[in-house]
Structure formats: structure tokens, C-alpha cells
Amino acid sequence: MARFPLSEPVFLVLLSLAEEPRHGYSILKDVESMSGGRVQLSTGTLYGALQRLLDQEWIERIEEDAAPRDRRTYRLTSLGRKNLQMEITRMRHLTKLAGLRIAGKEA
Amino acid sequence: MRRLYQGLLRLYPAAYRQEFGEEMQRVFLQAQAECSIAPMLKRARFCARELVGLFSGAVHAQVRLLFGADDWLRLRRFNMRPEFRFPRSTVFLMCVILTGVVLAIHKAKTVAAVSEGLRLETVAIWHPVVWLCPFGVVLVIVGAVWGILFALRRTGMHRLDRTQAWPGQK
């Protein structure tokens, strides 16, 4: 069941997977890079988020026969992409509203 | 650090370890290798972050296993199992009612003692421990109920609800 707003780590994990399928370490580094080093996930936090997202079917594992068990790749599902889009729309609306309010105050 | 990490991984539920354990270790080793050339402070921060993250992740995973996925954070209700769900306010109301009953009994005894001509000083003065007793009893009862539900869950009975008959099977 979707719960909005998403936490920042979860949002960044989804955003990372929106670009391309990634494995755990790649997600970790991408999240750090996207946030300019501000969000540094621990492995415990990352896999906790991945487990929840797998349970909710927002992401899925890509089953590769050649891939070792300790290096699995994750990708966004259509449900995950839809929910990410909803969250982005919500944030865009808030940003627009905030801009209008601040502009109105300054005028 | 690696051994400590492996030790903390044991705090996770077995199913979780089986699913993610090797992968987590691999990612951790990769991150540790990258961090090994970093300054001391950064390495210390990395270790602290990993240990705290792993410990809190283990607690989350255990709680999720116990209370069911995602519902445990919704503190409006106790969600041990749907059939045992009751509002959180129930505990508070039970305490209030119990306190009211105890106070009423105390008042009645005082009134009875006064009406029998006894001096107020002779009426037993309530010790604070006596006041705490009802709450203690309530806590014990709640604990016992929780324990029974926990034990039922550990037996795996809840999994029976999820079993499905094969198509064509009645």
C-alpha cells in the first residue's frame, strides 16, 4: 500500500532505479551522488527499503541465470514508476504553491 | 569490522538473512574497500553509520515479522493480527475505569467508616504502592495477552490463513 510522502532515502532509491536497473552498491553510490553526498545510506537502511519496495511490488529483481546470488539487479515496476510520478507531481505542486506564496509575500 | 557486521546480521530474521544476507555483505565489503583509503574521521563515520543502520534495520525487520509488513508503524491501532485488533484508546479507558472503581471503593469505605463513628485518622491511609497496583495489574494482563498472541504467531498458525487450494481442489 502506497504511503505518501515518501521518505527521502526511498524517493532517491526509486529515482535511481527510474534511470536504469541497478544492483545494491550502484544504488548506494547513485543516491549519494544525486544528493551531493548529503544522503549516505547504510546497507541496513538500503536493504530495508529494498525489501519494503519489493513487498509492495514497486521494484522487482531481474532474474539472471549468470548473476551470482550476492549481486542481484533491481528495476522499477510500472506500479513503482506510477507512484514515483505521483510523488513528483505532489512535490511539484508544493514547490509551485510555495513559490507563489513567497512571491506574494515579497510583492 | 567484518566479523562485527556478520554478527549483527544474525539479529535479522533467518528468512531475511537468507534473502539479502550475502548481498548485504558484498555491498558492505565494496563500500568498506572504497572507504579504506579515506581519512580516519570519514572511516569512523562510515563504521558508525553501518552499525547503526544494521542494528536499526534488524529491529525493523524483526518488528515487521512480528506485526506484519508495514502496519507496525501505524500506531493508531495495535495490529498484531487483524482478528485481535483493538483501538489503542482501549488500554487508556481500561485504566481510567479501573482507577474510577478503585477510587469509588475507597470513598465508600471512608464514608462507611465515618458513618460508623470511627475517626478519620483510623481509616487506612493509602500507600502510593496501592495506587500503582491497578496499573501493574493492567500491565501484567496486557503483557500476558501479548505473550499469548506472540506464542500463537510463533507456532505459524497465521500461515494457515494464507494457504490456497489448487485450482479444481475443494
Interface residues (C-beta under 8 A of the other chain):
Chain A: M1 R3 G24 Y25 L28 Q40 L41 S42 T43 G44 T45 L46 Y47 G48 L50 Q51 R52 D55 Q56 R69 D70 R71 R72
Chain B: Y16 E19 F20 E22 E23 M24 Q25 R26 V27 F28 Q30 A31 R49 E50 V52 G53 L54 F55 S56 G57 A58 H60 A61 A69 D70
